[in-house]
């Protein structure tokens, strides 16, 4: 992964690097690898994540078809 530093602006380059790392999922992977995870725990976690993804996709589909109301929007600033 490579980030260019322009005009000695290291702060901006760090922000860009963090955003790229977030998009790649590096922070999540580092957090998972902090401690050993038993294979049985890993299977349980992955199955729960798959169920969550499936439910989210089904909810989105139902919203598109008009069977469920859309997501609540933030109130406009007054």
C-alpha angles and dihedrals in degrees: 000000000000133000125184120224111216124197091352089293098150094163092061091046090052091051090051091048093050091049091051091048091049091051091050091051095240095138092052091049093049090051091050093050095051091093134018115268119205115235091242091053090047092054091049092049094047092048091050090050091050091051090049092050091048093050091048092051091048091049091050091048092051090049091052091050091050096244092118129035115256124258117290113261124220115258114259116253112255 
